[in-house]
Amino acid sequence: MAINKKVIFISLFCILLIWCIITTALSIYSMRQISRFNQTSQINTKILSFANIFIEKILMSKEDVNFDTRLELETMVRNLNDQEIFDKWQKFTKSKTEEEAGENAKALLSSLIQKISY
């Protein structure tokens, strides 16, 4: 009878241990998913903020772009830490003609939209 109690105790202990391991693993997995979601959300927010200001202050502006606006956008695009977007921004800022600037702006906006993750 003493052996039965030990077997039952050990069995319950093993079941509890397995349950704890599984719930811990699921919790870790959930925390990683939440962390990835938060990172994606932060990147998306930066991209959308940059795109919004780019459209508002560059594309929709009827005036020449001032230094402060250009500096603001330059800082924002650098904070995206995305080489492709930065290269397209550089190409846009170095445009020689209005037509070239228009094409480069389209390419930049296209890349921004493609970088948004769900």
mmCIF file of the C-alpha atoms, coordinates in Angstrom:
data_MODEL
# 
_entry.id   MODEL 
# 
loop_
_atom_site.group_PDB 
_atom_site.id 
_atom_site.type_symbol 
_atom_site.label_atom_id 
_atom_site.label_alt_id 
_atom_site.label_comp_id 
_atom_site.label_asym_id 
_atom_site.label_entity_id 
_atom_site.label_seq_id 
_atom_site.pdbx_PDB_ins_code 
_atom_site.Cartn_x 
_atom_site.Cartn_y 
_atom_site.Cartn_z 
_atom_site.occupancy 
_atom_site.B_iso_or_equiv 
_atom_site.pdbx_formal_charge 
_atom_site.auth_seq_id 
_atom_site.auth_comp_id 
_atom_site.auth_asym_id 
_atom_site.auth_atom_id 
_atom_site.pdbx_PDB_model_num 
ATOM 1   C CA . MET A 1 1   ? 0.000  0.000  0.000   1.00 0.00 ? 1   MET A CA 1 
ATOM 2   C CA . ALA A 1 2   ? 2.912  2.331  0.682   1.00 0.00 ? 2   ALA A CA 1 
ATOM 3   C CA . ILE A 1 3   ? 4.193  1.650  -2.836  1.00 0.00 ? 3   ILE A CA 1 
ATOM 4   C CA . ASN A 1 4   ? 0.839  2.657  -4.348  1.00 0.00 ? 4   ASN A CA 1 
ATOM 5   C CA . LYS A 1 5   ? 0.942  5.987  -2.514  1.00 0.00 ? 5   LYS A CA 1 
ATOM 6   C CA . LYS A 1 6   ? 4.491  6.622  -3.797  1.00 0.00 ? 6   LYS A CA 1 
ATOM 7   C CA . VAL A 1 7   ? 3.505  5.719  -7.354  1.00 0.00 ? 7   VAL A CA 1 
ATOM 8   C CA . ILE A 1 8   ? 0.452  7.982  -7.174  1.00 0.00 ? 8   ILE A CA 1 
ATOM 9   C CA . PHE A 1 9   ? 2.504  10.815 -5.676  1.00 0.00 ? 9   PHE A CA 1 
ATOM 10  C CA . ILE A 1 10  ? 5.286  10.450 -8.277  1.00 0.00 ? 10  ILE A CA 1 
ATOM 11  C CA . SER A 1 11  ? 2.718  10.255 -11.090 1.00 0.00 ? 11  SER A CA 1 
ATOM 12  C CA . LEU A 1 12  ? 0.948  13.381 -9.891  1.00 0.00 ? 12  LEU A CA 1 
ATOM 13  C CA . PHE A 1 13  ? 4.261  15.147 -9.458  1.00 0.00 ? 13  PHE A CA 1 
ATOM 14  C CA . CYS A 1 14  ? 5.320  14.228 -13.029 1.00 0.00 ? 14  CYS A CA 1 
ATOM 15  C CA . ILE A 1 15  ? 1.982  15.364 -14.445 1.00 0.00 ? 15  ILE A CA 1 
ATOM 16  C CA . LEU A 1 16  ? 2.260  18.653 -12.572 1.00 0.00 ? 16  LEU A CA 1 
ATOM 17  C CA . LEU A 1 17  ? 5.860  19.105 -13.725 1.00 0.00 ? 17  LEU A CA 1 
ATOM 18  C CA . ILE A 1 18  ? 4.910  18.453 -17.369 1.00 0.00 ? 18  ILE A CA 1 
ATOM 19  C CA . TRP A 1 19  ? 1.981  20.882 -17.055 1.00 0.00 ? 19  TRP A CA 1 
ATOM 20  C CA . CYS A 1 20  ? 4.335  23.553 -15.644 1.00 0.00 ? 20  CYS A CA 1 
ATOM 21  C CA . ILE A 1 21  ? 6.847  23.015 -18.453 1.00 0.00 ? 21  ILE A CA 1 
ATOM 22  C CA . ILE A 1 22  ? 4.149  23.266 -21.132 1.00 0.00 ? 22  ILE A CA 1 
ATOM 23  C CA . THR A 1 23  ? 2.563  26.399 -19.673 1.00 0.00 ? 23  THR A CA 1 
ATOM 24  C CA . THR A 1 24  ? 5.988  28.034 -19.275 1.00 0.00 ? 24  THR A CA 1 
ATOM 25  C CA . ALA A 1 25  ? 6.885  27.219 -22.885 1.00 0.00 ? 25  ALA A CA 1 
ATOM 26  C CA . LEU A 1 26  ? 3.556  28.617 -24.104 1.00 0.00 ? 26  LEU A CA 1 
ATOM 27  C CA . SER A 1 27  ? 4.069  31.763 -22.038 1.00 0.00 ? 27  SER A CA 1 
ATOM 28  C CA . ILE A 1 28  ? 7.548  32.303 -23.474 1.00 0.00 ? 28  ILE A CA 1 
ATOM 29  C CA . TYR A 1 29  ? 6.218  31.772 -26.994 1.00 0.00 ? 29  TYR A CA 1 
ATOM 30  C CA . SER A 1 30  ? 3.413  34.277 -26.368 1.00 0.00 ? 30  SER A CA 1 
ATOM 31  C CA . MET A 1 31  ? 5.819  36.868 -24.977 1.00 0.00 ? 31  MET A CA 1 
ATOM 32  C CA . ARG A 1 32  ? 8.040  36.514 -28.048 1.00 0.00 ? 32  ARG A CA 1 
ATOM 33  C CA . GLN A 1 33  ? 5.046  36.935 -30.349 1.00 0.00 ? 33  GLN A CA 1 
ATOM 34  C CA . ILE A 1 34  ? 3.987  40.058 -28.447 1.00 0.00 ? 34  ILE A CA 1 
ATOM 35  C CA . SER A 1 35  ? 7.523  41.421 -28.646 1.00 0.00 ? 35  SER A CA 1 
ATOM 36  C CA . ARG A 1 36  ? 7.631  40.839 -32.421 1.00 0.00 ? 36  ARG A CA 1 
ATOM 37  C CA . PHE A 1 37  ? 4.243  42.490 -32.786 1.00 0.00 ? 37  PHE A CA 1 
ATOM 38  C CA . ASN A 1 38  ? 5.430  45.519 -30.792 1.00 0.00 ? 38  ASN A CA 1 
ATOM 39  C CA . GLN A 1 39  ? 8.582  45.831 -32.913 1.00 0.00 ? 39  GLN A CA 1 
ATOM 40  C CA . THR A 1 40  ? 6.551  45.573 -36.118 1.00 0.00 ? 40  THR A CA 1 
ATOM 41  C CA . SER A 1 41  ? 4.094  48.128 -34.800 1.00 0.00 ? 41  SER A CA 1 
ATOM 42  C CA . GLN A 1 42  ? 6.883  50.573 -33.957 1.00 0.00 ? 42  GLN A CA 1 
ATOM 43  C CA . ILE A 1 43  ? 8.444  50.184 -37.407 1.00 0.00 ? 43  ILE A CA 1 
ATOM 44  C CA . ASN A 1 44  ? 5.062  50.639 -39.093 1.00 0.00 ? 44  ASN A CA 1 
ATOM 45  C CA . THR A 1 45  ? 4.429  53.776 -37.047 1.00 0.00 ? 45  THR A CA 1 
ATOM 46  C CA . LYS A 1 46  ? 7.790  55.243 -38.082 1.00 0.00 ? 46  LYS A CA 1 
ATOM 47  C CA . ILE A 1 47  ? 7.185  54.407 -41.746 1.00 0.00 ? 47  ILE A CA 1 
ATOM 48  C CA . LEU A 1 48  ? 3.679  55.867 -41.731 1.00 0.00 ? 48  LEU A CA 1 
ATOM 49  C CA . SER A 1 49  ? 4.814  59.001 -39.893 1.00 0.00 ? 49  SER A CA 1 
ATOM 50  C CA . PHE A 1 50  ? 7.596  59.571 -42.401 1.00 0.00 ? 50  PHE A CA 1 
ATOM 51  C CA . ALA A 1 51  ? 5.273  58.911 -45.353 1.00 0.00 ? 51  ALA A CA 1 
ATOM 52  C CA . ASN A 1 52  ? 2.648  61.282 -43.945 1.00 0.00 ? 52  ASN A CA 1 
ATOM 53  C CA . ILE A 1 53  ? 5.100  64.136 -43.435 1.00 0.00 ? 53  ILE A CA 1 
ATOM 54  C CA . PHE A 1 54  ? 6.746  63.450 -46.813 1.00 0.00 ? 54  PHE A CA 1 
ATOM 55  C CA . ILE A 1 55  ? 3.390  63.682 -48.572 1.00 0.00 ? 55  ILE A CA 1 
ATOM 56  C CA . GLU A 1 56  ? 2.186  66.669 -46.560 1.00 0.00 ? 56  GLU A CA 1 
ATOM 57  C CA . LYS A 1 57  ? 5.335  68.795 -46.524 1.00 0.00 ? 57  LYS A CA 1 
ATOM 58  C CA . ILE A 1 58  ? 6.961  67.793 -49.817 1.00 0.00 ? 58  ILE A CA 1 
ATOM 59  C CA . LEU A 1 59  ? 4.439  66.492 -52.318 1.00 0.00 ? 59  LEU A CA 1 
ATOM 60  C CA . MET A 1 60  ? 1.476  68.671 -51.329 1.00 0.00 ? 60  MET A CA 1 
ATOM 61  C CA . SER A 1 61  ? 3.485  71.798 -50.587 1.00 0.00 ? 61  SER A CA 1 
ATOM 62  C CA . LYS A 1 62  ? 3.236  74.721 -52.950 1.00 0.00 ? 62  LYS A CA 1 
ATOM 63  C CA . GLU A 1 63  ? 6.405  76.282 -51.563 1.00 0.00 ? 63  GLU A CA 1 
ATOM 64  C CA . ASP A 1 64  ? 10.047 75.314 -51.660 1.00 0.00 ? 64  ASP A CA 1 
ATOM 65  C CA . VAL A 1 65  ? 11.100 72.898 -48.929 1.00 0.00 ? 65  VAL A CA 1 
ATOM 66  C CA . ASN A 1 66  ? 12.924 74.684 -46.140 1.00 0.00 ? 66  ASN A CA 1 
ATOM 67  C CA . PHE A 1 67  ? 15.982 73.407 -44.309 1.00 0.00 ? 67  PHE A CA 1 
ATOM 68  C CA . ASP A 1 68  ? 14.106 72.442 -41.130 1.00 0.00 ? 68  ASP A CA 1 
ATOM 69  C CA . THR A 1 69  ? 11.630 70.283 -43.048 1.00 0.00 ? 69  THR A CA 1 
ATOM 70  C CA . ARG A 1 70  ? 14.406 68.573 -44.961 1.00 0.00 ? 70  ARG A CA 1 
ATOM 71  C CA . LEU A 1 71  ? 16.339 67.973 -41.728 1.00 0.00 ? 71  LEU A CA 1 
ATOM 72  C CA . GLU A 1 72  ? 13.225 66.582 -40.043 1.00 0.00 ? 72  GLU A CA 1 
ATOM 73  C CA . LEU A 1 73  ? 12.625 64.151 -42.907 1.00 0.00 ? 73  LEU A CA 1 
ATOM 74  C CA . GLU A 1 74  ? 16.301 63.223 -43.132 1.00 0.00 ? 74  GLU A CA 1 
ATOM 75  C CA . THR A 1 75  ? 16.310 62.372 -39.422 1.00 0.00 ? 75  THR A CA 1 
ATOM 76  C CA . MET A 1 76  ? 13.115 60.356 -39.750 1.00 0.00 ? 76  MET A CA 1 
ATOM 77  C CA . VAL A 1 77  ? 14.366 58.367 -42.731 1.00 0.00 ? 77  VAL A CA 1 
ATOM 78  C CA . ARG A 1 78  ? 17.636 57.595 -40.929 1.00 0.00 ? 78  ARG A CA 1 
ATOM 79  C CA . ASN A 1 79  ? 15.674 56.418 -37.871 1.00 0.00 ? 79  ASN A CA 1 
ATOM 80  C CA . LEU A 1 80  ? 13.912 53.841 -40.038 1.00 0.00 ? 80  LEU A CA 1 
ATOM 81  C CA . ASN A 1 81  ? 17.246 51.976 -40.270 1.00 0.00 ? 81  ASN A CA 1 
ATOM 82  C CA . ASP A 1 82  ? 16.339 50.671 -43.712 1.00 0.00 ? 82  ASP A CA 1 
ATOM 83  C CA . GLN A 1 83  ? 19.041 50.981 -46.366 1.00 0.00 ? 83  GLN A CA 1 
ATOM 84  C CA . GLU A 1 84  ? 16.649 50.592 -49.310 1.00 0.00 ? 84  GLU A CA 1 
ATOM 85  C CA . ILE A 1 85  ? 14.407 53.417 -48.150 1.00 0.00 ? 85  ILE A CA 1 
ATOM 86  C CA . PHE A 1 86  ? 17.411 55.578 -47.296 1.00 0.00 ? 86  PHE A CA 1 
ATOM 87  C CA . ASP A 1 87  ? 18.886 55.021 -50.776 1.00 0.00 ? 87  ASP A CA 1 
ATOM 88  C CA . LYS A 1 88  ? 15.590 55.970 -52.415 1.00 0.00 ? 88  LYS A CA 1 
ATOM 89  C CA . TRP A 1 89  ? 15.369 59.048 -50.208 1.00 0.00 ? 89  TRP A CA 1 
ATOM 90  C CA . GLN A 1 90  ? 18.898 60.039 -51.258 1.00 0.00 ? 90  GLN A CA 1 
ATOM 91  C CA . LYS A 1 91  ? 18.000 59.487 -54.896 1.00 0.00 ? 91  LYS A CA 1 
ATOM 92  C CA . PHE A 1 92  ? 14.908 61.672 -54.444 1.00 0.00 ? 92  PHE A CA 1 
ATOM 93  C CA . THR A 1 93  ? 16.859 64.487 -52.767 1.00 0.00 ? 93  THR A CA 1 
ATOM 94  C CA . LYS A 1 94  ? 19.455 64.440 -55.541 1.00 0.00 ? 94  LYS A CA 1 
ATOM 95  C CA . SER A 1 95  ? 16.894 64.667 -58.345 1.00 0.00 ? 95  SER A CA 1 
ATOM 96  C CA . LYS A 1 96  ? 17.830 67.237 -60.991 1.00 0.00 ? 96  LYS A CA 1 
ATOM 97  C CA . THR A 1 97  ? 14.463 67.743 -62.674 1.00 0.00 ? 97  THR A CA 1 
ATOM 98  C CA . GLU A 1 98  ? 10.864 67.856 -61.513 1.00 0.00 ? 98  GLU A CA 1 
ATOM 99  C CA . GLU A 1 99  ? 10.080 64.773 -63.595 1.00 0.00 ? 99  GLU A CA 1 
ATOM 100 C CA . GLU A 1 100 ? 12.974 62.841 -62.069 1.00 0.00 ? 100 GLU A CA 1 
ATOM 101 C CA . ALA A 1 101 ? 11.866 63.958 -58.587 1.00 0.00 ? 101 ALA A CA 1 
ATOM 102 C CA . GLY A 1 102 ? 8.341  62.736 -59.334 1.00 0.00 ? 102 GLY A CA 1 
ATOM 103 C CA . GLU A 1 103 ? 9.570  59.305 -60.400 1.00 0.00 ? 103 GLU A CA 1 
ATOM 104 C CA . ASN A 1 104 ? 11.879 59.055 -57.402 1.00 0.00 ? 104 ASN A CA 1 
ATOM 105 C CA . ALA A 1 105 ? 9.049  60.109 -55.063 1.00 0.00 ? 105 ALA A CA 1 
ATOM 106 C CA . LYS A 1 106 ? 6.848  57.344 -56.494 1.00 0.00 ? 106 LYS A CA 1 
ATOM 107 C CA . ALA A 1 107 ? 9.625  54.796 -55.989 1.00 0.00 ? 107 ALA A CA 1 
ATOM 108 C CA . LEU A 1 108 ? 10.164 55.988 -52.403 1.00 0.00 ? 108 LEU A CA 1 
ATOM 109 C CA . LEU A 1 109 ? 6.457  55.831 -51.555 1.00 0.00 ? 109 LEU A CA 1 
ATOM 110 C CA . SER A 1 110 ? 6.174  52.406 -53.143 1.00 0.00 ? 110 SER A CA 1 
ATOM 111 C CA . SER A 1 111 ? 9.035  51.108 -50.987 1.00 0.00 ? 111 SER A CA 1 
ATOM 112 C CA . LEU A 1 112 ? 7.489  52.640 -47.877 1.00 0.00 ? 112 LEU A CA 1 
ATOM 113 C CA . ILE A 1 113 ? 4.168  50.915 -48.537 1.00 0.00 ? 113 ILE A CA 1 
ATOM 114 C CA . GLN A 1 114 ? 5.878  47.588 -49.219 1.00 0.00 ? 114 GLN A CA 1 
ATOM 115 C CA . LYS A 1 115 ? 7.775  47.799 -45.915 1.00 0.00 ? 115 LYS A CA 1 
ATOM 116 C CA . ILE A 1 116 ? 4.601  48.011 -43.847 1.00 0.00 ? 116 ILE A CA 1 
ATOM 117 C CA . SER A 1 117 ? 4.059  44.661 -42.130 1.00 0.00 ? 117 SER A CA 1 
ATOM 118 C CA . TYR A 1 118 ? 0.916  43.082 -40.751 1.00 0.00 ? 118 TYR A CA 1 
# 
